[in-house]
Amino acid sequence: MTKSREGHPCLSCTLPDCDETSSGCALKIAMSRYAKARRAGAITEELRRANSIAWQELYAPTRHERRQEKRAQARQAGAA
């Protein structure tokens, strides 16, 4: 979870249960809106914050796991 809940996309989600695979997921919608604004060259601070929060919620845990696995493999290779 992020430090600040202000502007958190999940707070405006209309889904009855959290479903990050749904196209109605507020996190995915926030990322989509950011991408569209980026292409148009009209990124606001609000869109940037919502996109950052969404990315952290959706992708950071997986990225963190991969980094830990790489570090563990490097340690094993160094110890061998």
N, C-alpha and C positions, 0 to 999 in steps of 0.2 A: 504494500500500500504506500502511497506517496505521503510526504510530510503534510501537505496541505490538501484539504478536501474541497477547497474553494474552486469552483469551475470543474469539478470532477464529472466526467460524462455519465458515469453510472447513476448519479443522483437524478438525472433527467430521463433515465431509461424507462421505456413503456412495456418492456417484456415482463411477464408474470414471474419468471424465474430466470436467473442468470444463464444465458446461453451464448457464449462467445463465438459459436459457429453460425449463429443466425445473422441474416443480413439486417435485422432490426436491432442488433446489439449497438448500444450507444457508443461503445469504444470504437467499433468498426466505422460507425457513422462519423465520429469525430475525425478519424484518420482519413476518411474519404473526403470530408469537407476541407481538410487541410491540403490534401493533394490537389483538389480542384482549385483552391485559392492560390496554391503555389504555381500552378500552370498559368493562372490569370495574373500572377504577380501582385496579389492583394492579400497577403498574409497579415492578419491582425495578431496582437498579443494574446487575445483570448483563444484564437484558433491554434496558435503555437503552443500555449499551455495545455489545451485539451489534447492535442496530438501527442505531446510529450508524456502526459499522464497515460493515455491509451497505449502508447508504445511500451511504457514501463509495465503496465498491467498485462499486456498480451505477450510480449516477446522477451523481456528482460530475464525472467526465470529460466527459460530455455537456454539463453545465451550464457547465463551464469553457470549452468550445469555443464555446458560444453567446455567452458574455460577451466572449470575445476577438473574435468576429465583430462584435458590436455596437460594441465599442471601435474596431475598424478602420473600420467604416462611419462612426462619428462623426468619426474623424480625417479621413477622406476628404471628408466633408461640410464640415468646418471648413476644409480646405485649398482647397476649390473656390470 
